[in-house]
Amino acid sequence: MHRMHVLAATAPARRGRSIAIIVLAFAAVALAAVMFPAANTSGAPPAGAPGATPPLRQSFDMQVPAPPTPVTVAGRPKLVYELHLTNFASAPLVLQQVEVLDARDATVVAVVRDDALDRRMDRPHAPAGTGPRTIAPGMRGVLYFELAVDDDTLPRILEHRIAFHDVGRQTQAPAIVRGGRVAVRTGVPILLGPPLRDGPWAAVYDPSWKRGHRRVVYTFEGRARIPDRFAIDWVKLDAAGRRARGDEDVVGNWYGYGADVLAVADAAVVATRNDIPESATLSGRLQYRFEDGAGNHVVLDLGRDRYAFYKHLKPGSVRVAPGERVRRGQVIGAVGFSGHAGGPQLHFHVADADSPLGAAEGLPFALADFDVLGTYDDFDTLGNAPWTPLGDEMAARRTRELPAPITVVDFGTNGSQ
């Protein structure tokens, strides 16, 4: 039982905290075809008897487009992935509970229900008035999960069991489907140097944000992808947690604006953009075409189908060109405000293809080392108040990890390790 994580009806988690629980299925297209109805205690005729409700032969199609690779966050491995559920029934299906199983011994690894299930569900273009767990006929729902696990109990194969109510059937007993069997990827995330120098830099991301990087799905070439699955927006602060000197509306006042951007590895440059303009103020933010949303950028080929993306760079600051080789720690550009950015920042992520427009799946990565200064419990206070320092029980020096959401870090003065 020590391996099972349960999310029931609880107060909503504070923003900025990593919700390291839950998880559901992955795998490559697993059709949930086996059903185990609850025991018949209502006196209704058993399935197959005259007058019985015909068994539901098709319900959820369960898919995990991108099986997870374990990545360490705040000292614990995590499995980050999505479960896509498509309703092939003729009536709405209402989720009640999802269990993640270790397929080796059917041990329950995680349980998701109640308000936790509501928070993790997204249904593109859901009909107005439908409940948060209702998936209408022909509709797809996406469940987003980040499952914290232990090294000694890391599942190698996952399977998933879903309890739901079929609105079209005259029974209150939940239907159960089991499927979504998938192997967890072996190996470790790519290890990278820092993309910036010094600090404090706030690692701005949170898996629970509805329109954050983690939950923005792009569809290209007939596939739905999440290229920014592990993306971080880096924003520089001062010791008091402010983002700018004086008037924050002035882009040039932001502490991070113009800061050197560094190559995270020895790599080849495969794409750049250096001519997209930016406004001098936040209030005067320019309108960009979709294809220019990344702003000025650099894409590095890290090898083995892994690409590093740097976005929103300052116009004219890019120092490299496609075809060049760069060394880890080399200056390749400067932090700017071009493209769809909320302020001067560096957007950084790793994906499995070199397209900046979304035709790639986001991959986990780890930074070789950094110092954690503290964290923000509430994102709205970032820029307005100091961060919360680490407690004595937390180690400040981190190695081979992905920074936790809304943590404040220092990379040190030497970007080249």
VENCORDA-V111584 format. One record per backbone hydrogen bond with DSSP energy under -0.5 kcal/mol. NH is the residue of the N-H (numbers start at 1). CO is the residue of the C=O. If there is no record, write none. Layout:
# VENCORDA-V111584
nh:NH co:CO
nh:NH co:CO
This chain:
# VENCORDA-V111584
nh:4 co:1
nh:5 co:109
nh:7 co:111
nh:8 co:6
nh:10 co:8
nh:17 co:14
nh:20 co:18
nh:21 co:19
nh:21 co:146
nh:26 co:180
nh:27 co:64
nh:29 co:27
nh:30 co:62
nh:31 co:29
nh:32 co:30
nh:32 co:60
nh:33 co:31
nh:34 co:178
nh:35 co:33
nh:36 co:176
nh:38 co:174
nh:41 co:39
nh:49 co:46
nh:52 co:49
nh:57 co:55
nh:59 co:32
nh:61 co:86
nh:62 co:30
nh:62 co:60
nh:63 co:61
nh:63 co:84
nh:64 co:27
nh:70 co:185
nh:71 co:78
nh:73 co:76
nh:74 co:402
nh:76 co:73
nh:78 co:71
nh:79 co:147
nh:80 co:78
nh:81 co:79
nh:81 co:145
nh:83 co:143
nh:84 co:63
nh:84 co:82
nh:85 co:83
nh:85 co:141
nh:86 co:61
nh:87 co:139
nh:88 co:59
nh:88 co:86
nh:93 co:135
nh:94 co:165
nh:95 co:93
nh:95 co:133
nh:96 co:163
nh:97 co:163
nh:98 co:112
nh:99 co:161
nh:100 co:110
nh:101 co:99
nh:101 co:159
nh:102 co:107
nh:103 co:101
nh:103 co:157
nh:105 co:102
nh:106 co:102
nh:107 co:102
nh:109 co:100
nh:109 co:107
nh:110 co:100
nh:111 co:5
nh:112 co:98
nh:113 co:7
nh:114 co:96
nh:116 co:113
nh:117 co:113
nh:117 co:114
nh:118 co:114
nh:119 co:115
nh:120 co:116
nh:121 co:117
nh:121 co:118
nh:122 co:142
nh:126 co:123
nh:130 co:127
nh:134 co:131
nh:135 co:93
nh:136 co:134
nh:138 co:87
nh:139 co:136
nh:141 co:85
nh:142 co:122
nh:143 co:83
nh:144 co:120
nh:144 co:142
nh:145 co:81
nh:146 co:21
nh:147 co:79
nh:148 co:146
nh:149 co:77
nh:153 co:150
nh:154 co:151
nh:158 co:182
nh:159 co:101
nh:160 co:179
nh:161 co:99
nh:162 co:177
nh:163 co:97
nh:164 co:175
nh:165 co:94
nh:166 co:164
nh:167 co:92
nh:167 co:165
nh:169 co:166
nh:171 co:169
nh:175 co:164
nh:177 co:162
nh:178 co:34
nh:179 co:160
nh:182 co:158
nh:184 co:156
nh:185 co:68
nh:189 co:70
nh:190 co:364
nh:192 co:366
nh:193 co:264
nh:198 co:412
nh:200 co:409
nh:201 co:409
nh:202 co:235
nh:203 co:407
nh:204 co:202
nh:204 co:233
nh:205 co:203
nh:209 co:206
nh:212 co:209
nh:215 co:212
nh:216 co:213
nh:217 co:215
nh:218 co:225
nh:220 co:218
nh:220 co:223
nh:223 co:220
nh:225 co:218
nh:229 co:226
nh:231 co:228
nh:232 co:348
nh:233 co:204
nh:234 co:232
nh:234 co:346
nh:235 co:202
nh:235 co:233
nh:237 co:200
nh:238 co:242
nh:241 co:238
nh:245 co:253
nh:246 co:244
nh:250 co:247
nh:251 co:249
nh:251 co:280
nh:252 co:280
nh:253 co:250
nh:254 co:251
nh:255 co:243
nh:257 co:254
nh:258 co:335
nh:259 co:256
nh:261 co:333
nh:262 co:195
nh:263 co:330
nh:267 co:326
nh:268 co:301
nh:269 co:324
nh:270 co:299
nh:271 co:299
nh:273 co:297
nh:277 co:275
nh:282 co:249
nh:285 co:282
nh:292 co:289
nh:293 co:290
nh:295 co:292
nh:296 co:313
nh:297 co:273
nh:298 co:310
nh:299 co:271
nh:300 co:308
nh:301 co:268
nh:302 co:300
nh:302 co:306
nh:303 co:306
nh:307 co:351
nh:308 co:300
nh:309 co:349
nh:310 co:298
nh:311 co:347
nh:312 co:294
nh:313 co:296
nh:314 co:334
nh:316 co:274
nh:317 co:314
nh:319 co:332
nh:320 co:332
nh:323 co:269
nh:324 co:321
nh:326 co:267
nh:329 co:263
nh:330 co:327
nh:332 co:261
nh:333 co:261
nh:335 co:259
nh:336 co:312
nh:336 co:345
nh:340 co:293
nh:341 co:339
nh:345 co:336
nh:346 co:234
nh:347 co:311
nh:347 co:345
nh:348 co:232
nh:349 co:309
nh:350 co:363
nh:351 co:307
nh:352 co:361
nh:356 co:354
nh:358 co:355
nh:360 co:358
nh:362 co:226
nh:363 co:350
nh:366 co:190
nh:367 co:401
nh:368 co:192
nh:370 co:398
nh:371 co:410
nh:372 co:396
nh:373 co:371
nh:373 co:408
nh:374 co:408
nh:375 co:388
nh:376 co:406
nh:381 co:378
nh:382 co:379
nh:383 co:241
nh:384 co:381
nh:385 co:381
nh:388 co:375
nh:389 co:387
nh:390 co:373
nh:394 co:391
nh:398 co:370
nh:400 co:367
nh:400 co:368
nh:401 co:367
nh:402 co:72
nh:406 co:203
nh:407 co:203
nh:407 co:404
nh:408 co:374
nh:409 co:201
nh:409 co:407
nh:410 co:371
nh:411 co:198
nh:415 co:413
nh:417 co:415
